Amino acid sequence: MAEARDAFQIKGDMIVSDILAEVPGALDFLIAQGFAQLADPELRQALTPQVNLRQASEAHSIPLGGLIEGLNRLARDGKQEIQQ
């Protein structure tokens, strides 16, 4: 299983709901980065299956590179380190 976790890489074209399902701590990380609407479970359920990470970052003017780096760190380490 460690190999599968090591091979998992976040990319800009990944659907946000898939990222939330696969990466522990991703929800809190994204909320801290400026995606406050994800805190609402109904909005999260409605929006995240429809949009990829690149689209979300562009819509909120949040740099994609920082999101990918932080999410990949979470995916790799399996722990949450939120930096704003």
FIMI-22836 format. One record per atom (N, C-alpha, C, CB): x, y, z; atom name; residue in one letter. Coordinates in nm, 2 decimals. Glycine has a CB too. Example, Ala and Ser with C-alpha at 12.3 -4.5 7.8 and 13.67 -1.06 7.14 Angstrom:
2
     xx     yy     zz at aa
   1.32  -0.57   0.78  N  A
   1.23  -0.45   0.78 CA  A
   1.32  -0.33   0.78  C  A
   1.13  -0.45   0.90 CB  A
   1.28  -0.22   0.71  N  S
   1.37  -0.11   0.71 CA  S
   1.29   0.00   0.79  C  S
   1.41  -0.06   0.57 CB  S
//
This chain:
84
     xx     yy     zz at aa
   0.08  -0.12   0.00  N  M
   0.00   0.00   0.00 CA  M
   0.09   0.13   0.00  C  M
  -0.09   0.00   0.12 CB  M
   0.20   0.12   0.06  N  A
   0.29   0.24   0.06 CA  A
   0.33   0.27  -0.08  C  A
   0.42   0.21   0.15 CB  A
   0.35   0.18  -0.17  N  E
   0.38   0.20  -0.30 CA  E
   0.27   0.28  -0.37  C  E
   0.41   0.08  -0.38 CB  E
   0.15   0.24  -0.35  N  A
   0.03   0.31  -0.41 CA  A
   0.03   0.45  -0.37  C  A
  -0.10   0.23  -0.38 CB  A
   0.05   0.48  -0.24  N  R
   0.04   0.61  -0.18 CA  R
   0.16   0.69  -0.24  C  R
   0.05   0.61  -0.03 CB  R
   0.28   0.64  -0.26  N  D
   0.39   0.71  -0.32 CA  D
   0.36   0.74  -0.46  C  D
   0.52   0.62  -0.31 CB  D
   0.29   0.66  -0.54  N  A
   0.27   0.68  -0.68 CA  A
   0.15   0.78  -0.70  C  A
   0.23   0.55  -0.74 CB  A
   0.07   0.81  -0.60  N  F
  -0.04   0.90  -0.62 CA  F
   0.01   1.04  -0.62  C  F
  -0.14   0.88  -0.50 CB  F
  -0.03   1.11  -0.73  N  Q
   0.02   1.24  -0.76 CA  Q
  -0.10   1.33  -0.79  C  Q
   0.12   1.25  -0.87 CB  Q
  -0.11   1.44  -0.72  N  I
  -0.22   1.54  -0.76 CA  I
  -0.17   1.62  -0.88  C  I
  -0.24   1.64  -0.64 CB  I
  -0.27   1.63  -0.97  N  K
  -0.25   1.71  -1.09 CA  K
  -0.36   1.81  -1.11  C  K
  -0.24   1.61  -1.22 CB  K
  -0.34   1.91  -1.19  N  G
  -0.44   2.02  -1.21 CA  G
  -0.57   1.97  -1.27  C  G
  -0.38   2.12  -1.29 CB  G
  -0.56   1.86  -1.35  N  D
  -0.69   1.81  -1.41 CA  D
  -0.77   1.72  -1.33  C  D
  -0.65   1.75  -1.55 CB  D
  -0.73   1.70  -1.21  N  M
  -0.80   1.60  -1.12 CA  M
  -0.93   1.67  -1.06  C  M
  -0.71   1.56  -1.00 CB  M
  -1.03   1.59  -1.06  N  I
  -1.16   1.64  -1.01 CA  I
  -1.15   1.66  -0.85  C  I
  -1.28   1.54  -1.04 CB  I
  -1.20   1.77  -0.81  N  V
  -1.18   1.81  -0.66 CA  V
  -1.24   1.70  -0.57  C  V
  -1.24   1.94  -0.64 CB  V
  -1.36   1.65  -0.61  N  S
  -1.42   1.55  -0.52 CA  S
  -1.33   1.42  -0.51  C  S
  -1.56   1.51  -0.57 CB  S
  -1.26   1.39  -0.62  N  D
  -1.17   1.27  -0.61 CA  D
  -1.05   1.30  -0.52  C  D
  -1.12   1.24  -0.75 CB  D
  -1.00   1.42  -0.52  N  I
  -0.89   1.46  -0.43 CA  I
  -0.93   1.45  -0.29  C  I
  -0.84   1.61  -0.47 CB  I
  -1.05   1.51  -0.26  N  L
  -1.11   1.50  -0.12 CA  L
  -1.12   1.36  -0.07  C  L
  -1.24   1.58  -0.12 CB  L
  -1.16   1.27  -0.16  N  A
  -1.18   1.13  -0.13 CA  A
  -1.05   1.06  -0.10  C  A
  -1.26   1.06  -0.23 CB  A
  -0.94   1.10  -0.17  N  E
  -0.82   1.02  -0.17 CA  E
  -0.71   1.08  -0.07  C  E
  -0.76   1.02  -0.31 CB  E
  -0.72   1.21  -0.04  N  V
  -0.61   1.27   0.04 CA  V
  -0.66   1.31   0.17  C  V
  -0.56   1.39  -0.04 CB  V
  -0.62   1.25   0.28  N  P
  -0.66   1.29   0.41 CA  P
  -0.61   1.43   0.44  C  P
  -0.60   1.19   0.52 CB  P
  -0.70   1.51   0.49  N  G
  -0.66   1.65   0.52 CA  G
  -0.68   1.75   0.41  C  G
  -0.53   1.66   0.57 CB  G
  -0.72   1.70   0.29  N  A
  -0.73   1.79   0.18 CA  A
  -0.84   1.89   0.20  C  A
  -0.76   1.70   0.05 CB  A
  -0.95   1.85   0.26  N  L
  -1.06   1.95   0.28 CA  L
  -1.02   2.07   0.36  C  L
  -1.18   1.88   0.35 CB  L
  -0.96   2.04   0.48  N  D
  -0.91   2.15   0.56 CA  D
  -0.80   2.23   0.49  C  D
  -0.85   2.09   0.69 CB  D
  -0.71   2.17   0.42  N  F
  -0.61   2.24   0.35 CA  F
  -0.67   2.33   0.24  C  F
  -0.52   2.14   0.27 CB  F
  -0.77   2.29   0.17  N  L
  -0.83   2.37   0.06 CA  L
  -0.91   2.48   0.12  C  L
  -0.92   2.29  -0.03 CB  L
  -0.98   2.46   0.23  N  I
  -1.05   2.56   0.30 CA  I
  -0.95   2.67   0.35  C  I
  -1.13   2.51   0.42 CB  I
  -0.84   2.63   0.41  N  A
  -0.74   2.72   0.46 CA  A
  -0.68   2.80   0.34  C  A
  -0.64   2.65   0.53 CB  A
  -0.68   2.75   0.22  N  Q
  -0.62   2.82   0.11 CA  Q
  -0.71   2.92   0.04  C  Q
  -0.57   2.72   0.01 CB  Q
  -0.84   2.92   0.09  N  G
  -0.93   3.02   0.03 CA  G
  -1.06   2.96  -0.03  C  G
  -0.86   3.10  -0.07 CB  G
  -1.07   2.83  -0.02  N  F
  -1.20   2.77  -0.07 CA  F
  -1.30   2.75   0.04  C  F
  -1.16   2.63  -0.14 CB  F
  -1.34   2.86   0.10  N  A
  -1.43   2.86   0.22 CA  A
  -1.56   2.79   0.19  C  A
  -1.45   3.00   0.26 CB  A
  -1.61   2.80   0.07  N  Q
  -1.74   2.74   0.04 CA  Q
  -1.74   2.59   0.05  C  Q
  -1.78   2.77  -0.11 CB  Q
  -1.62   2.53   0.05  N  L
  -1.61   2.38   0.07 CA  L
  -1.65   2.34   0.21  C  L
  -1.47   2.33   0.04 CB  L
  -1.65   2.44   0.31  N  A
  -1.69   2.41   0.44 CA  A
  -1.84   2.37   0.45  C  A
  -1.66   2.52   0.54 CB  A
  -1.92   2.41   0.35  N  D
  -2.06   2.38   0.35 CA  D
  -2.08   2.25   0.28  C  D
  -2.14   2.50   0.27 CB  D
  -2.13   2.15   0.35  N  P
  -2.14   2.01   0.29 CA  P
  -2.23   2.01   0.17  C  P
  -2.20   1.92   0.39 CB  P
  -2.34   2.08   0.16  N  E
  -2.42   2.08   0.04 CA  E
  -2.35   2.14  -0.08  C  E
  -2.55   2.16   0.07 CB  E
  -2.29   2.26  -0.06  N  L
  -2.21   2.32  -0.17 CA  L
  -2.10   2.22  -0.22  C  L
  -2.15   2.45  -0.13 CB  L
  -2.03   2.16  -0.12  N  R
  -1.92   2.07  -0.15 CA  R
  -1.97   1.96  -0.23  C  R
  -1.85   2.02  -0.02 CB  R
  -2.08   1.90  -0.20  N  Q
  -2.14   1.79  -0.27 CA  Q
  -2.18   1.83  -0.41  C  Q
  -2.26   1.73  -0.20 CB  Q
  -2.23   1.95  -0.42  N  A
  -2.28   1.99  -0.55 CA  A
  -2.17   2.04  -0.65  C  A
  -2.38   2.11  -0.54 CB  A
  -2.07   2.10  -0.59  N  L
  -1.96   2.16  -0.68 CA  L
  -1.84   2.07  -0.71  C  L
  -1.91   2.29  -0.61 CB  L
  -1.79   2.00  -0.61  N  T
  -1.67   1.93  -0.63 CA  T
  -1.66   1.82  -0.73  C  T
  -1.62   1.87  -0.50 CB  T
  -1.77   1.75  -0.76  N  P
  -1.77   1.66  -0.87 CA  P
  -1.77   1.72  -1.01  C  P
  -1.88   1.56  -0.86 CB  P
  -1.79   1.85  -1.02  N  Q
  -1.81   1.92  -1.14 CA  Q
  -1.68   2.00  -1.19  C  Q
  -1.92   2.02  -1.13 CB  Q
  -1.59   2.01  -1.10  N  V
  -1.47   2.10  -1.13 CA  V
  -1.34   2.03  -1.10  C  V
  -1.49   2.23  -1.05 CB  V
  -1.24   2.06  -1.18  N  N
  -1.11   2.01  -1.15 CA  N
  -1.03   2.12  -1.07  C  N
  -1.03   1.97  -1.28 CB  N
  -0.91   2.08  -1.02  N  L
  -0.83   2.16  -0.94 CA  L
  -0.79   2.29  -1.01  C  L
  -0.71   2.09  -0.89 CB  L
  -0.75   2.28  -1.14  N  R
  -0.71   2.39  -1.22 CA  R
  -0.83   2.49  -1.23  C  R
  -0.66   2.35  -1.36 CB  R
  -0.94   2.45  -1.26  N  Q
  -1.06   2.54  -1.28 CA  Q
  -1.09   2.61  -1.14  C  Q
  -1.18   2.46  -1.32 CB  Q
  -1.08   2.53  -1.04  N  A
  -1.11   2.59  -0.90 CA  A
  -1.00   2.70  -0.87  C  A
  -1.11   2.48  -0.80 CB  A
  -0.88   2.67  -0.90  N  S
  -0.77   2.77  -0.87 CA  S
  -0.79   2.89  -0.95  C  S
  -0.63   2.70  -0.89 CB  S
  -0.82   2.88  -1.08  N  E
  -0.85   2.99  -1.16 CA  E
  -0.97   3.08  -1.12  C  E
  -0.86   2.95  -1.31 CB  E
  -1.07   3.01  -1.08  N  A
  -1.20   3.08  -1.04 CA  A
  -1.18   3.16  -0.92  C  A
  -1.31   2.98  -1.02 CB  A
  -1.08   3.12  -0.83  N  H
  -1.06   3.19  -0.70 CA  H
  -0.92   3.26  -0.70  C  H
  -1.06   3.09  -0.59 CB  H
  -0.86   3.27  -0.82  N  S
  -0.73   3.34  -0.83 CA  S
  -0.63   3.29  -0.72  C  S
  -0.74   3.49  -0.81 CB  S
  -0.62   3.16  -0.71  N  I
  -0.53   3.09  -0.61 CA  I
  -0.43   3.02  -0.70  C  I
  -0.61   2.99  -0.51 CB  I
  -0.30   3.04  -0.68  N  P
  -0.20   2.98  -0.76 CA  P
  -0.21   2.82  -0.75  C  P
  -0.06   3.02  -0.71 CB  P
  -0.21   2.76  -0.87  N  L
  -0.23   2.62  -0.88 CA  L
  -0.11   2.54  -0.83  C  L
  -0.25   2.58  -1.03 CB  L
   0.01   2.60  -0.85  N  G
   0.13   2.53  -0.81 CA  G
   0.14   2.51  -0.66  C  G
   0.25   2.61  -0.85 CB  G
   0.10   2.61  -0.58  N  G
   0.10   2.59  -0.44 CA  G
   0.00   2.49  -0.39  C  G
   0.07   2.72  -0.37 CB  G
  -0.12   2.48  -0.46  N  L
  -0.22   2.39  -0.42 CA  L
  -0.17   2.24  -0.45  C  L
  -0.35   2.41  -0.50 CB  L
  -0.11   2.23  -0.57  N  I
  -0.06   2.09  -0.60 CA  I
   0.05   2.05  -0.51  C  I
  -0.01   2.10  -0.75 CB  I
   0.14   2.14  -0.48  N  E
   0.25   2.11  -0.39 CA  E
   0.20   2.07  -0.25  C  E
   0.34   2.23  -0.37 CB  E
   0.11   2.15  -0.19  N  G
   0.05   2.12  -0.06 CA  G
  -0.03   1.99  -0.06  C  G
  -0.04   2.23  -0.01 CB  G
  -0.11   1.97  -0.16  N  L
  -0.19   1.84  -0.17 CA  L
  -0.10   1.72  -0.19  C  L
  -0.29   1.85  -0.28 CB  L
   0.00   1.73  -0.27  N  N
   0.09   1.62  -0.29 CA  N
   0.17   1.59  -0.16  C  N
   0.19   1.65  -0.40 CB  N
   0.20   1.69  -0.08  N  R
   0.26   1.67   0.05 CA  R
   0.17   1.59   0.14  C  R
   0.30   1.80   0.12 CB  R
   0.04   1.63   0.14  N  L
  -0.06   1.56   0.22 CA  L
  -0.07   1.42   0.18  C  L
  -0.19   1.63   0.22 CB  L
  -0.08   1.40   0.05  N  A
  -0.10   1.26  -0.01 CA  A
   0.02   1.18   0.02  C  A
  -0.12   1.27  -0.16 CB  A
   0.14   1.23   0.02  N  R
   0.26   1.16   0.04 CA  R
   0.28   1.13   0.19  C  R
   0.38   1.24  -0.01 CB  R
   0.26   1.23   0.27  N  D
   0.29   1.22   0.42 CA  D
   0.17   1.17   0.50  C  D
   0.33   1.35   0.47 CB  D
   0.05   1.18   0.44  N  G
  -0.06   1.14   0.51 CA  G
  -0.09   1.22   0.64  C  G
  -0.05   1.00   0.55 CB  G
  -0.04   1.34   0.65  N  K
  -0.07   1.42   0.76 CA  K
  -0.09   1.57   0.71  C  K
   0.04   1.42   0.87 CB  K
  -0.15   1.64   0.80  N  Q
  -0.19   1.77   0.76 CA  Q
  -0.10   1.88   0.81  C  Q
  -0.33   1.80   0.81 CB  Q
  -0.05   1.96   0.73  N  E
   0.03   2.08   0.77 CA  E
  -0.02   2.20   0.69  C  E
   0.19   2.05   0.74 CB  E
  -0.11   2.27   0.75  N  I
  -0.17   2.38   0.68 CA  I
  -0.08   2.50   0.69  C  I
  -0.31   2.41   0.73 CB  I
  -0.05   2.56   0.58  N  Q
   0.03   2.69   0.57 CA  Q
  -0.05   2.78   0.48  C  Q
   0.17   2.67   0.52 CB  Q
  -0.07   2.90   0.53  N  Q
  -0.15   3.00   0.46 CA  Q
  -0.05   3.10   0.40  C  Q
  -0.25   3.08   0.54 CB  Q
//
